Amino acid sequence: MSSKSHGGHVKDKDKYEALKSKGMSKTRAAKIANSGKEGSKKGGRHSHSKH
């Protein structure tokens, strides 16, 4: 068993470790690592908003 435990809930362990090494909190790093491609869709303007 690895000495680094992610609680079994992290999908992208490499991304999680990279974010953690940059000083990000465990919770935030896990959320980003688990977001996958969906993370790029969040934020910004709504695609269904009227112009």
Backbone as JSON, one array per atom type, in Angstrom:
{
  "sequence": "MSSKSHGGHVKDKDKYEALKSKGMSKTRAAKIANSGKEGSKKGGRHSHSKH",
  "N": [[0.84, -1.19, 0.0], [0.43, 2.23, -0.73], [2.2, 5.0, 0.73], [1.09, 7.43, 0.5], [-2.04, 8.55, 1.02], [-5.21, 8.97, -0.38], [-7.69, 8.67, 0.44], [-9.19, 7.19, -1.25], [-10.91, 8.53, -2.92], [-10.07, 10.14, -4.94], [-9.91, 10.78, -8.33], [-8.0, 11.51, -10.31], [-5.01, 10.99, -9.5], [-2.41, 11.89, -10.04], [-2.77, 14.57, -10.8], [-3.86, 15.52, -8.42], [-1.69, 15.19, -6.61], [0.14, 16.97, -7.79], [-1.15, 19.45, -7.45], [-1.26, 19.55, -4.67], [1.47, 19.68, -4.1], [1.97, 22.23, -4.87], [1.0, 23.65, -2.83], [-1.74, 23.7, -2.38], [-4.83, 23.15, -0.62], [-5.9, 19.98, 0.77], [-8.61, 19.34, 0.37], [-9.47, 21.14, -1.66], [-7.68, 20.48, -3.73], [-8.47, 17.84, -4.18], [-11.1, 18.21, -5.09], [-10.66, 19.55, -7.52], [-9.06, 17.68, -8.87], [-10.91, 15.65, -9.16], [-12.81, 16.79, -10.77], [-12.41, 16.64, -13.51], [-13.04, 17.05, -17.01], [-15.28, 18.59, -16.69], [-14.73, 20.67, -14.99], [-13.72, 22.8, -16.48], [-15.96, 23.88, -17.59], [-17.35, 25.19, -15.67], [-18.12, 28.32, -14.1], [-17.63, 31.7, -15.27], [-19.54, 33.13, -18.01], [-23.02, 32.36, -18.49], [-24.08, 30.03, -20.88], [-26.6, 30.05, -21.84], [-27.65, 32.54, -21.48], [-29.38, 35.57, -22.31], [-28.58, 37.93, -24.83]],
  "CA": [[0.0, 0.0, 0.0], [1.19, 3.47, -0.85], [2.22, 5.83, 1.93], [0.24, 8.59, 0.22], [-3.44, 8.15, 1.02], [-6.14, 9.96, -0.9], [-9.01, 8.3, 0.91], [-9.87, 6.42, -2.29], [-11.92, 9.32, -3.59], [-9.46, 11.01, -5.95], [-9.88, 10.11, -9.63], [-6.74, 11.81, -10.99], [-4.04, 11.08, -8.41], [-1.26, 12.69, -10.46], [-3.18, 15.98, -10.72], [-4.0, 15.79, -6.99], [-0.35, 15.34, -6.03], [0.73, 18.18, -8.34], [-1.79, 20.57, -6.8], [-0.82, 19.52, -3.27], [2.87, 20.12, -4.05], [1.96, 23.69, -5.07], [0.5, 24.26, -1.6], [-3.2, 23.73, -2.32], [-5.4, 22.33, 0.44], [-6.31, 18.64, 0.35], [-9.99, 19.36, -0.11], [-9.55, 21.85, -2.95], [-6.96, 19.67, -4.71], [-9.3, 16.67, -4.49], [-12.23, 18.66, -5.91], [-10.16, 19.85, -8.86], [-8.62, 16.42, -9.48], [-12.09, 14.86, -9.47], [-13.72, 17.51, -11.66], [-12.19, 16.21, -14.89], [-13.31, 18.06, -18.03], [-16.38, 19.41, -16.24], [-14.19, 21.83, -14.31], [-13.53, 23.91, -17.41], [-17.27, 24.4, -17.97], [-17.89, 25.97, -14.56], [-17.66, 29.69, -14.01], [-17.81, 32.51, -16.48], [-20.9, 33.47, -18.41], [-23.93, 31.27, -18.81], [-24.21, 29.88, -22.31], [-28.0, 30.24, -22.19], [-28.09, 33.89, -21.16], [-29.8, 36.39, -23.47], [-27.66, 39.06, -25.1]],
  "C": [[0.87, 1.24, 0.0], [1.13, 4.27, 0.44], [1.37, 7.08, 1.75], [-1.2, 8.11, 0.1], [-4.32, 9.29, 0.54], [-7.56, 9.64, -0.44], [-9.81, 7.52, -0.12], [-10.89, 7.21, -3.09], [-11.35, 10.24, -4.67], [-9.33, 10.23, -7.25], [-8.54, 10.29, -10.32], [-5.67, 12.06, -9.93], [-2.82, 11.93, -8.77], [-1.57, 14.19, -10.35], [-3.3, 16.4, -9.25], [-2.65, 16.05, -6.34], [0.33, 16.62, -6.52], [0.15, 19.42, -7.65], [-1.36, 20.68, -5.34], [0.61, 20.04, -3.15], [3.0, 21.62, -4.26], [1.36, 24.41, -3.88], [-1.01, 24.34, -1.49], [-3.69, 22.81, -1.21], [-5.83, 20.97, -0.12], [-7.69, 18.63, -0.26], [-10.1, 19.98, -1.49], [-8.85, 21.04, -4.04], [-7.79, 18.46, -5.13], [-10.47, 17.07, -5.38], [-11.81, 18.92, -7.35], [-9.75, 18.57, -9.58], [-9.81, 15.56, -9.89], [-13.01, 15.51, -10.49], [-13.58, 17.07, -13.11], [-12.44, 17.34, -15.87], [-14.41, 19.01, -17.61], [-15.9, 20.7, -15.58], [-14.01, 23.02, -15.22], [-14.84, 24.55, -17.82], [-17.84, 25.32, -16.89], [-17.31, 27.38, -14.56], [-17.88, 30.44, -15.31], [-19.26, 32.76, -16.78], [-21.73, 32.23, -18.7], [-24.13, 31.21, -20.32], [-25.65, 30.14, -22.77], [-28.53, 31.63, -21.86], [-28.41, 34.68, -22.43], [-28.87, 37.58, -23.61], [-28.43, 40.3, -25.36]]
}
